[in-house]
Amino acid sequence: MQPPSRRAVLGAAPLAAAFSLDDKPALLGGAPVRQAAFPSWPVFGQPEEQALLRTLRSGKWYRGNGSNVRRFEEAYARAIGARRCLATCNGTSALFVSLNALDVQPGDEVIIPPYTFIATVNVVLRQFALPVFVDTDPETFQMDPDKLEAAITERTRAIIPVHLGGNVCDLDRILAIARRRGVPVIEDACQAHMAEWKSRKVGAFGATGCFSFQASKNLNSGEGGAMLTNDEALFERAYAFHNNGSGLKAIGSNFTYASTGHNLRLTEFQAALLLEQMARLGEQVRTRSANGAYLASLLAQIPGIRPARQYPGCTLNAFHLFMFRYDAAEFSGLSRDMFLKALRAEGIPASGGYSPLNMQPFVKNTLNSRGYQRLFPEKTLREWPERTACPANSRLCSEAVWFTQNMLLGPRSDMDAIAAAVSRIRRHSDSLARLASA
């Protein structure tokens, strides 16, 4: 295989002299492309410190007597363009609240993608509902809308598309199918803060939209989450569920309850952090978006590297992850594991991302439990593996490579370094493959 020319690999984007393609890879004794660390995460300073101290000294640490949670809910609802925001203790609980507010019960079915964090399936299993996996569009890493309608049955109670990595699902098609079949949509936007579909923020299109503020997320309070909705009745049910069954008007006043529920409240300390972190979010979004688009333009010119595509309706990718597919055949058969090792040696942290969620043993073990055996017909459970087979996703899981969002917060030269490292590995892929097999 002939290596590509410098211009074919890097296009018109210049590289610093230190990133010469003639250098040997670090795994073969060359100097790493990059020795400095990428920007650290989280980003914080005096505003966050002062906000936490004010909350500490106020003695009002609980949403029932403080104001931080309410102020954050109002600010985040405005930012997303939703009528209501309910802050929760994490993104998983935002999904859990949504399922309960929509009355998803044992014996129901919920449609989810197989390329997502475990929380998306865990909340379905905790409802004793049946997770129905719809295969992934490998070009975008999102739920394949072509496979959605065939997965809907009379038992389907909700659809949870995931805006994976800050990219956006094909919302037009998913919502149209959901409306036609009368099934509510829960947007899992836990990785997609401020992402846009046709210039509107995601999280406000479905019956609910759910966000995570866990430590790795683009908006961060260590742990935390939020559920957004435009439906007042649904919001009241959600509020009651997250507050041990006590509705919005009853909090702090009596011991009457509207429903069963859990304690899933956000603390005043977390809300204080989020209010200050929101002040940084706009600039961070712009930086990630610009760097992500630039890096995609560089990597797309390297044979064997296919950055995740965006649907035409995605007008802003939040880039919680920069994701691409790696084709070993274009790298002299160099395995993905060895490619990742070579990248790390060059000072470029990278991972292989998710494994196929629909094939995880714990899911099958749960469906074989006595509770599920009582709830679902034997034929339904017997046919579940074939019904939820996701071959495109299984292949994607063997090809995917991720960079984390903090790597997109630095200068454009950081993106040049990443592209230079990938180019160097491909140029010397024959030698690296021989090293791997030695």
TAPESUL-V582686 format. One record per residue. N is the residue number from 1. RES is the residue in one letter. SS is DSSP state (@ for helix, = for strand, . for the rest). OMEGA is omega as a letter, one per 40 degrees, with the letter a starting at -180 (* if undefined). NEAR is the number of other C-alpha atoms within 10 Angstrom. Layout:
<<N;RES;SS;OMEGA;NEAR> <N;RES;SS;OMEGA;NEAR>>
This chain:
<<1;M;.;i;9> <2;Q;.;i;6> <3;P;.;a;16> <4;P;.;i;15> <5;S;.;i;12> <6;R;@;a;14> <7;R;@;i;11> <8;A;@;a;13> <9;V;@;a;21> <10;L;@;i;21> <11;G;.;a;15> <12;A;.;a;10> <13;A;.;a;12> <14;P;.;i;11> <15;L;.;i;16> <16;A;.;a;11> <17;A;@;a;7> <18;A;@;a;13> <19;F;@;a;20> <20;S;.;i;15> <21;L;.;i;21> <22;D;.;i;9> <23;D;.;i;17> <24;K;.;i;18> <25;P;.;a;27> <26;A;@;i;19> <27;L;@;i;18> <28;L;@;i;14> <29;G;.;i;9> <30;G;.;i;12> <31;A;.;i;17> <32;P;.;i;21> <33;V;.;a;26> <34;R;.;i;19> <35;Q;.;i;11> <36;A;.;i;9> <37;A;.;i;10> <38;F;.;a;17> <39;P;.;a;15> <40;S;.;a;10> <41;W;.;e;15> <42;P;.;i;16> <43;V;.;a;11> <44;F;.;i;12> <45;G;.;a;10> <46;Q;@;i;9> <47;P;@;i;15> <48;E;@;i;17> <49;E;@;a;13> <50;Q;@;i;14> <51;A;@;i;18> <52;L;@;i;19> <53;L;@;i;13> <54;R;@;i;14> <55;T;@;i;20> <56;L;@;a;13> <57;R;@;i;9> <58;S;@;a;10> <59;G;.;a;10> <60;K;.;a;17> <61;W;.;a;20> <62;Y;.;a;16> <63;R;.;a;19> <64;G;.;i;15> <65;N;.;i;12> <66;G;.;a;17> <67;S;.;a;16> <68;N;@;a;25> <69;V;@;i;26> <70;R;@;a;17> <71;R;@;i;14> <72;F;@;i;23> <73;E;@;i;21> <74;E;@;a;17> <75;A;@;a;15> <76;Y;@;i;21> <77;A;@;i;22> <78;R;@;a;13> <79;A;@;a;13> <80;I;@;a;21> <81;G;.;i;19> <82;A;.;a;21> <83;R;.;a;15> <84;R;=;i;23> <85;C;=;i;26> <86;L;=;i;26> <87;A;=;a;32> <88;T;=;a;29> <89;C;.;i;21> <90;N;.;a;25> <91;G;@;i;26> <92;T;@;a;27> <93;S;@;i;26> <94;A;@;i;29> <95;L;@;a;31> <96;F;@;i;26> <97;V;@;a;29> <98;S;@;a;30> <99;L;@;a;22> <100;N;@;i;19> <101;A;@;i;20> <102;L;.;i;18> <103;D;.;i;14> <104;V;.;a;20> <105;Q;.;i;16> <106;P;.;a;17> <107;G;.;i;18> <108;D;.;i;21> <109;E;=;i;25> <110;V;=;a;27> <111;I;=;a;23> <112;I;=;i;25> <113;P;=;i;31> <114;P;.;a;30> <115;Y;.;a;29> <116;T;.;i;23> <117;F;.;a;18> <118;I;.;a;13> <119;A;@;a;14> <120;T;@;i;24> <121;V;@;a;25> <122;N;@;a;16> <123;V;@;i;21> <124;V;@;i;26> <125;L;@;i;19> <126;R;@;i;12> <127;Q;.;a;19> <128;F;.;i;21> <129;A;.;a;24> <130;L;=;i;28> <131;P;=;i;26> <132;V;=;a;24> <133;F;=;i;25> <134;V;=;a;29> <135;D;.;a;26> <136;T;=;i;24> <137;D;=;a;21> <138;P;.;i;22> <139;E;.;a;16> <140;T;.;a;20> <141;F;.;a;31> <142;Q;=;i;29> <143;M;=;a;29> <144;D;.;a;22> <145;P;@;i;21> <146;D;@;a;13> <147;K;@;a;14> <148;L;.;a;20> <149;E;@;a;14> <150;A;@;a;9> <151;A;@;a;15> <152;I;.;i;21> <153;T;.;i;12> <154;E;.;i;9> <155;R;.;a;12> <156;T;=;a;22> <157;R;=;i;22> <158;A;=;i;25> <159;I;=;i;25> <160;I;=;i;25> <161;P;.;a;28> <162;V;=;i;28> <163;H;.;a;27> <164;L;@;i;26> <165;G;@;a;25> <166;G;@;i;25> <167;N;.;a;31> <168;V;.;i;30> <169;C;.;i;27> <170;D;.;a;21> <171;L;@;a;21> <172;D;@;a;13> <173;R;@;a;14> <174;I;@;a;21> <175;L;@;i;19> <176;A;@;i;11> <177;I;@;a;16> <178;A;@;i;18> <179;R;@;a;12> <180;R;@;a;9> <181;R;@;i;14> <182;G;.;a;12> <183;V;.;i;18> <184;P;=;i;18> <185;V;=;i;24> <186;I;=;i;27> <187;E;=;i;27> <188;D;=;a;29> <189;A;.;a;31> <190;C;.;i;32> <191;Q;.;a;29> <192;A;.;i;30> <193;H;.;i;28> <194;M;.;i;22> <195;A;.;a;26> <196;E;=;i;21> <197;W;=;a;23> <198;K;.;i;13> <199;S;.;i;11> <200;R;=;a;17> <201;K;=;i;20> <202;V;.;a;29> <203;G;.;i;31> <204;A;.;a;23> <205;F;.;a;21> <206;G;.;i;23> <207;A;.;i;19> <208;T;=;i;32> <209;G;=;a;27> <210;C;=;a;35> <211;F;=;i;28> <212;S;=;i;32> <213;F;.;i;24> <214;Q;.;a;20> <215;A;.;a;14> <216;S;.;a;18> <217;K;.;a;23> <218;N;.;i;29> <219;L;.;a;28> <220;N;.;i;22> <221;S;.;a;24> <222;G;.;i;16> <223;E;.;i;17> <224;G;.;i;27> <225;G;=;i;27> <226;A;=;i;30> <227;M;=;i;34> <228;L;=;i;31> <229;T;=;i;26> <230;N;.;a;19> <231;D;.;a;13> <232;E;@;a;11> <233;A;@;i;11> <234;L;@;i;18> <235;F;@;a;24> <236;E;@;i;18> <237;R;@;i;24> <238;A;@;a;27> <239;Y;@;a;26> <240;A;@;a;26> <241;F;@;a;25> <242;H;@;a;28> <243;N;=;i;21> <244;N;.;i;17> <245;G;.;i;22> <246;S;.;a;25> <247;G;.;a;20> <248;L;@;a;15> <249;K;@;a;11> <250;A;@;a;14> <251;I;.;i;17> <252;G;.;a;11> <253;S;.;a;9> <254;N;.;a;9> <255;F;.;i;9> <256;T;.;a;11> <257;Y;.;a;16> <258;A;.;a;15> <259;S;.;i;14> <260;T;.;a;13> <261;G;.;i;19> <262;H;.;i;16> <263;N;=;a;14> <264;L;.;a;22> <265;R;=;i;23> <266;L;.;i;23> <267;T;.;i;20> <268;E;@;i;24> <269;F;@;i;22> <270;Q;@;i;24> <271;A;@;i;26> <272;A;@;i;25> <273;L;@;a;23> <274;L;@;i;26> <275;L;@;i;22> <276;E;@;i;21> <277;Q;@;i;21> <278;M;@;i;18> <279;A;@;i;11> <280;R;@;a;14> <281;L;@;a;17> <282;G;@;i;11> <283;E;@;i;12> <284;Q;@;i;20> <285;V;@;a;23> <286;R;@;a;15> <287;T;@;i;18> <288;R;@;a;24> <289;S;@;a;20> <290;A;@;a;18> <291;N;@;i;23> <292;G;@;i;26> <293;A;@;i;14> <294;Y;@;i;15> <295;L;@;i;21> <296;A;@;i;21> <297;S;@;i;16> <298;L;@;a;24> <299;L;@;a;24> <300;A;.;a;18> <301;Q;.;i;19> <302;I;.;i;22> <303;P;.;i;18> <304;G;.;i;17> <305;I;=;a;22> <306;R;=;i;20> <307;P;=;i;26> <308;A;.;i;21> <309;R;.;i;17> <310;Q;.;i;18> <311;Y;.;a;16> <312;P;.;a;10> <313;G;.;i;16> <314;C;=;a;21> <315;T;=;i;17> <316;L;=;i;24> <317;N;.;a;27> <318;A;.;i;28> <319;F;.;i;29> <320;H;.;i;30> <321;L;=;i;26> <322;F;=;a;26> <323;M;=;i;27> <324;F;=;i;26> <325;R;=;a;23> <326;Y;=;i;22> <327;D;.;a;19> <328;A;@;a;18> <329;A;@;i;12> <330;E;@;i;17> <331;F;@;i;24> <332;S;.;a;18> <333;G;.;i;14> <334;L;.;a;23> <335;S;.;i;20> <336;R;@;i;20> <337;D;@;i;15> <338;M;@;i;16> <339;F;@;i;23> <340;L;@;i;19> <341;K;@;i;16> <342;A;@;i;25> <343;L;@;a;24> <344;R;@;i;18> <345;A;@;i;21> <346;E;.;a;25> <347;G;.;a;20> <348;I;.;i;25> <349;P;.;a;18> <350;A;.;i;18> <351;S;=;i;17> <352;G;.;i;19> <353;G;.;a;19> <354;Y;.;i;19> <355;S;.;a;19> <356;P;.;a;19> <357;L;@;a;22> <358;N;@;a;25> <359;M;@;i;15> <360;Q;.;a;11> <361;P;@;a;9> <362;F;@;i;11> <363;V;@;a;16> <364;K;@;i;14> <365;N;@;i;10> <366;T;@;a;15> <367;L;@;i;21> <368;N;.;a;13> <369;S;.;a;10> <370;R;@;i;9> <371;G;@;i;12> <372;Y;@;i;20> <373;Q;@;i;14> <374;R;@;a;10> <375;L;@;a;16> <376;F;.;i;17> <377;P;.;a;11> <378;E;@;a;12> <379;K;@;i;8> <380;T;@;a;12> <381;L;@;i;17> <382;R;@;a;12> <383;E;@;a;10> <384;W;@;a;17> <385;P;@;i;15> <386;E;@;a;8> <387;R;@;a;14> <388;T;.;i;19> <389;A;.;a;17> <390;C;.;a;21> <391;P;@;i;12> <392;A;@;i;14> <393;N;@;i;27> <394;S;@;i;21> <395;R;@;i;15> <396;L;@;a;23> <397;C;@;i;21> <398;S;@;a;19> <399;E;@;a;21> <400;A;=;i;24> <401;V;=;a;25> <402;W;=;i;20> <403;F;=;a;20> <404;T;=;a;17> <405;Q;@;a;23> <406;N;@;i;21> <407;M;@;a;24> <408;L;@;a;26> <409;L;.;a;22> <410;G;.;a;16> <411;P;.;a;13> <412;R;@;i;15> <413;S;@;i;13> <414;D;@;i;20> <415;M;@;i;21> <416;D;@;a;20> <417;A;@;i;21> <418;I;@;a;24> <419;A;@;i;26> <420;A;@;i;25> <421;A;@;i;27> <422;V;@;i;23> <423;S;@;i;26> <424;R;@;i;23> <425;I;@;a;24> <426;R;@;a;26> <427;R;@;a;23> <428;H;.;a;19> <429;S;@;i;24> <430;D;@;a;16> <431;S;@;i;17> <432;L;@;i;24> <433;A;@;i;17> <434;R;@;i;12> <435;L;@;a;13> <436;A;@;a;13> <437;S;@;a;7> <438;A;.;*;6>>
